Each structure stands twice: as structure tokens, then as C-alpha cells.
Amino acid sequence: MSDPAFYSGLQQKLDTLKTEGLFKPERVLASRQGAEVVAADGRTLINMCANNYLGLSGDPDTQKAAEAALQKYGYGLSSVRFICGTQTVHKELEKKLSEFLGTEDTILYAAAFDANGGVFEPLFDENDAIISDALNHASIIDGVRLCKAARYRYANNDMADLETQLQAATSAGKRHKIIVTDGVFSMDGTIAQLDRIVELAQKYGALTMIDESHASGFMGRTGRGTHEHCGVIGKIDIITGTLGKALGGAMGGFTSGRREVIETLRQKSRPYLFSNTLAPMIAGASLAVLERIGKSTELRDRLHENTAYFRREIERIGFTIKPGTHPVVPVMLFDAPVAQKFAARMFELGVLLSGFFYPVVPMGQARVRVQLSAAHTREQLDKVLAAFEQAGRELGIIKAA
């Protein structure tokens, strides 16, 4: 080791994270993903912290579709897309996603992080402006950083501030303006006001972009996403999203929009040009998932029934939650040590969930984030609610009856 101080400095920073309660240990599972999981120590836990909204991550039919694609297309391609890494299954999935989202074309990425990281730089330069919601996902923030466009930020879901930033970009004489927002903000379950965003975009001649990672597959009447939920299908210019949450849960991302946009990304988007092709078994399983949810809203309906039930009952018990209708349910504990103790006690009671606190959420807004799934049974939810009540009374969060 030529520089021991480098390693000791890293260890000091890691020790500080642990001291401050900000260190993130990995929870090791010994089972497939599902409403219940088995931890490495053999304990069975009800899982309330997965992005497995439709319950398809460990679903046998999803697995069978992946196995069929594996048999037909092989394990991998050892290539990027434009050399020899494009199979018919990738083109079929891009076509199916475009039909599902109501767009002209779609491009696949190895991850949704890459989709957001690779969308801005090929399309915008110093003559343009990106107006971004303050609580947008880290992948959007990093993607914007890679671009030379002027950056404007508006307060979360604040349409008055958005208009102020649009006016500022217009006054600065920017050539193209694009409003960028998460469709659903994952820490709060807040749904972006896309109808009003579209109105402002039209008023100021701006483009619109949404990240649908926490919406695709279950938001809207037929699960097409936030743009369906808000009644603006066909009015959003660029949609990014993931295959790694509701749509099967493995990995993979996409960007969807007008043909000219997608073709430009195929030519210039660096994460696309220099990353291996998405594994064909993931593409095949994703096709099967889209076909399944296109035939029935059963899973979506069950998810929203579970969400409504849990939201109603957790408030009845005495907890404070962020209002809304999304299956992300922030149960507010406000104090970081309390959130940590609460999550640890819930683990002891057989429930897996995570505590979040500053800097992930604002100071004084510590919480545990519950995520509902279509795979949860009413019996499981009742056990979780009973554990919430027990832990809440033990830690003095809710009052005894």
C-alpha cells in the first residue's frame, strides 16, 4: 500500500457513518423476493420494503417466461447493442413498451439509472435549460450534471415556483426548455401534478419529461403510469422508467418518446453505447409481464385495495402518515434514533422495513417507509398492523388504549 492514509481516511468516514446512525447494512435474504422472505439467519419475515408492487418479482409465471427466453436466446450477448447485442426479443420489448406508454419509440438500458443518466447530454447543450423538481431522483440529478444546459430547480411539486423558473429560463433567452419530474416521489408517495405541468409547458413552450419508476404497471386506470393517472397520455415528451420494480423486478430501464428523440439517444447516449445489452431473459420476462397486465387489472386492483386498507388502518391505530393514495406509505416518526429503533423492533416482530432520516429526507422528517404489494394477503397486513401497534406502544409513539 503506497498511501496508507487514504485507507485510514476511508475507515474514519465509515466509522463516522456508523456513529451517526447513517451506515446502511445489507439485509441478506436466503429466499426469492415476495410478500414473505427468509433472512440469512432462517427467520421468515413479512416484507414491507420492496418495490415489488405487483408481486411479480418472485412470481412463478415471471420465472417461467425468463426460463423460456434463456432457452431460446441464451444467457448473454457479450456485446453492446449496436455491435452484435440486439436480438429480436429486445426489439419486441421496445415496441411493446411504446404501445403500453403511448409513445412512438423506446430504447432499453441496463438500468433506469442509466436511462436518466444518458438522456440529457445528447439532447441539450449550453443554449438550453433544464427545470428540475427539487426532489427528483439521484439519477436525474446526475444526468443533469453531465449536461451543459443551464439548470433551474423548483420546489417539490410547487407549480408557482415552477412557473417562476420557466419565466427565468425564458428571460435568459434559452433555446429549448424541458421540465423534468419524478412521476411519483418515492420517499413521500406524492404524485406529480402532471396536468398542471403540461399546462405550464404549453404556456412557456417547454418540453416535459417524467421518471415513471414508481408508477409504470399500476398507476392509472390500466396501469400505464402517472401520465394516465393525470389524464395526459400523449402529452409528455420523454418518459423514463424501470423494469426493476413493478414490471418484474429484475433490472433494466428504458426511455420512451418521439422517434427523433429515441434515434438520437441510440446514436449518442453513452450508457447505451458503452454498456452491455440487457440480458435476454429479462427482456423475455418483461414482455410476458406487459402481456399479463395488459389482459387484466387484477393485480393493480388488489394493490390499490391493499394500499387503501393499510392507509386507513395505520391511521386508526394512531400513526401519522403522509396523505395520498400511492402504495408508498411514509409512516412519520420524525426523530432519526426513534426511526432506527422502530425498524429494529419491527424486524424482531417479523416485519422487514426500513427507516429513513436526514440526509435522505429533510431534518426532522424521519420515517419508516411501508411499500404495499399485490402479493400481500389481508392476514399478512393484519399481522404487520398488529406489530406496528405493539412497537408503537412499546416505544411511546402511540398512546396506550
C-alpha positions, -999 to 999 in steps of 0.1 A, spaced: 0 0 0 16 32 -12 -8 55 6 -19 41 40 -35 75 49 -60 70 20 -74 38 36 -74 51 71 -93 82 60 -119 60 44 -122 39 75 -127 71 96 -155 82 73 -171 47 76 -168 48 114 -184 82 114 -214 69 94 -219 42 119 -216 66 149 -241 89 134 -265 61 126 -262 66 88 -245 34 79 -266 12 56 -261 -25 62 -273 -50 37 -301 -73 46 -292 -107 32 -321 -129 20 -320 -166 16 -352 -168 -5 -368 -153 -36 -385 -119 -33 -421 -120 -22 -446 -108 4 -427 -131 28 -389 -136 26 -365 -157 45 -335 -139 61 -300 -154 61 -305 -165 97 -335 -185 87 -362 -162 100 -393 -157 79 -403 -120 76 -432 -102 61 -416 -79 36 -429 -43 36 -400 -25 19 -397 -40 -16 -406 -22 -49 -424 -54 -58 -457 -35 -63 -475 -61 -84 -459 -91 -67 -442 -103 -99 -406 -104 -88 -407 -139 -74 -438 -150 -93 -436 -185 -109 -450 -172 -143 -424 -145 -144 -398 -171 -138 -411 -194 -165 -410 -166 -190 -374 -159 -181 -365 -195 -184 -381 -197 -219 -362 -167 -230 -330 -182 -216 -335 -214 -235 -342 -195 -268 -317 -166 -266 -290 -177 -242 -276 -162 -211 -260 -131 -225 -246 -114 -256 -211 -101 -246 -217 -70 -267 -233 -36 -267 -264 -31 -287 -250 -15 -319 -223 -42 -325 -239 -76 -321 -261 -72 -290 -296 -67 -304 -319 -97 -306 -355 -98 -317 -366 -100 -281 -351 -66 -274 -369 -50 -304 -401 -67 -294 -399 -53 -259 -391 -18 -271 -422 -20 -294 -444 -33 -266 -432 -6 -242 -440 21 -267 -475 7 -272 -480 5 -235 -468 40 -228 -485 56 -259 -452 68 -275 -435 63 -309 -403 45 -298 -384 32 -268 -347 25 -261 -336 -1 -234 -309 4 -209 -292 -19 -184 -308 2 -156 -331 31 -151 -302 50 -135 -285 47 -170 -317 59 -187 -318 91 -167 -280 94 -168 -279 92 -205 -309 113 -217 -298 149 -212 -263 153 -226 -272 141 -262 -303 163 -264 -294 196 -247 -265 220 -245 -255 254 -231 -282 271 -251 -309 251 -233 -325 250 -199 -335 221 -176 -361 229 -150 -360 201 -124 -381 193 -93 -360 197 -61 -368 161 -50 -361 143 -83 -343 110 -81 -305 110 -78 -302 95 -113 -319 126 -128 -296 149 -108 -265 131 -120 -278 131 -156 -284 168 -154 -248 173 -141 -234 156 -172 -252 181 -194 -240 217 -202 -276 231 -202 -285 258 -176 -300 243 -145 -331 256 -128 -347 240 -97 -382 244 -84 -396 235 -50 -412 200 -49 -445 198 -68 -448 236 -64 -464 249 -96 -460 286 -87 -422 281 -83 -421 261 -115 -437 290 -134 -411 313 -118 -383 291 -130 -398 289 -165 -401 326 -166 -364 329 -156 -353 305 -183 -374 323 -209 -360 357 -198 -325 342 -201 -332 335 -238 -328 298 -236 -335 280 -268 -352 248 -256 -366 243 -221 -376 210 -205 -394 204 -173 -382 172 -155 -400 155 -126 -405 121 -110 -440 109 -118 -442 96 -82 -417 108 -55 -405 76 -38 -399 89 -3 -434 105 1 -456 87 -24 -465 121 -38 -479 121 -73 -466 149 -96 -493 173 -109 -487 164 -145 -519 180 -157 -507 214 -144 -471 208 -155 -484 201 -191 -504 234 -190 -473 254 -179 -452 236 -205 -476 246 -232 -478 282 -219 -440 286 -220 -431 264 -250 -413 238 -229 -408 201 -232 -418 176 -204 -401 146 -190 -412 122 -163 -395 93 -145 -421 66 -140 -400 41 -120 -426 41 -91 -456 42 -114 -453 20 -145 -475 -10 -143 -500 1 -117 -508 39 -117 -537 50 -139 -569 31 -149 -550 4 -168 -516 8 -151 -499 27 -178 -485 52 -153 -487 87 -139 -495 102 -172 -526 80 -175 -535 88 -138 -533 125 -146 -550 123 -180 -521 135 -201 -512 104 -222 -496 116 -254 -487 150 -239 -454 140 -222 -423 143 -245 -399 119 -227 -407 90 -203 -381 71 -184 -387 41 -162 -376 8 -149 -382 -29 -154 -368 -35 -119 -399 -26 -98 -435 -34 -107 -426 -48 -142 -409 -79 -130 -383 -66 -105 -350 -78 -121 -332 -49 -137 -333 -28 -168 -345 7 -177 -360 25 -207 -365 59 -223 -396 64 -244 -408 93 -266 -408 107 -301 -389 87 -328 -364 116 -333 -355 116 -296 -350 79 -293 -330 76 -325 -307 104 -312 -302 85 -280 -293 54 -299 -265 73 -317 -252 94 -288 -263 82 -253 -232 70 -236 -247 45 -212 -265 28 -241 -234 29 -264 -210 16 -239 -230 -8 -217 -237 -45 -223 -271 -54 -237 -299 -61 -213 -299 -99 -206 -324 -116 -230 -341 -135 -202 -350 -102 -185 -364 -88 -218 -384 -120 -223 -398 -120 -188 -407 -82 -192 -426 -90 -224 -446 -116 -205 -453 -92 -176 -466 -65 -200 -488 -90 -217 -502 -102 -184 -510 -67 -170 -525 -58 -204 -551 -85 -201 -562 -78 -166 -561 -51 -139 -565 -78 -112 -530 -72 -97 -533 -35 -99 -567 -36 -83 -555 -58 -55 -525 -35 -49 -548 -5 -45 -572 -24 -22 -542 -33 0 -530 3 -1 -563 18 9 -568 -8 37 -533 -3 52 -535 35 50 -569 35 67 -559 11 95 -525 26 103 -541 59 109 -568 43 130 -541 28 152 -527 63 158 -497 67 135 -492 98 113 -487 91 76 -482 113 46 -515 116 28 -521 101 -6 -532 70 -25 -499 56 -36 -486 22 -22 -456 40 -8 -468 49 27 -444 70 48 -452 64 85 -438 96 102 -417 91 133 -398 125 129 -368 115 151 -339 96 135 -330 74 165 -367 66 170 -370 55 134 -339 32 137 -352 17 170 -387 12 155 -373 -6 123 -352 -28 145 -381 -37 168 -403 -44 138 -376 -68 125 -378 -86 158 -415 -88 154 -412 -104 120 -416 -74 97 -390 -62 73 -390 -24 66 -365 5 65 -361 37 84 -352 69 66 -338 100 81 -315 130 72 -299 134 47 -322 110 27 -352 130 40 -353 165 55 -342 171 91 -369 162 115 -388 142 89 -376 107 99 -399 78 90 -403 42 81 -414 37 45 -440 10 40 -445 -3 5 -476 -24 -3 -477 -52 -28 -505 -71 -46 -489 -102 -32 -497 -92 4 -527 -111 19 -551 -94 43 -538 -118 70 -502 -106 65 -513 -70 66 -532 -75 98 -500 -91 113 -480 -61 102 -505 -37 117 -505 -56 150 -467 -53 150 -469 -16 143 -493 -12 172 -471 -32 196 -439 -15 187 -456 19 187 -468 14 222 -435 0 235 -416 30 221 -441 55 232 -450 66 197 -487 60 202 -506 61 234 -519 31 252 -556 24 250 
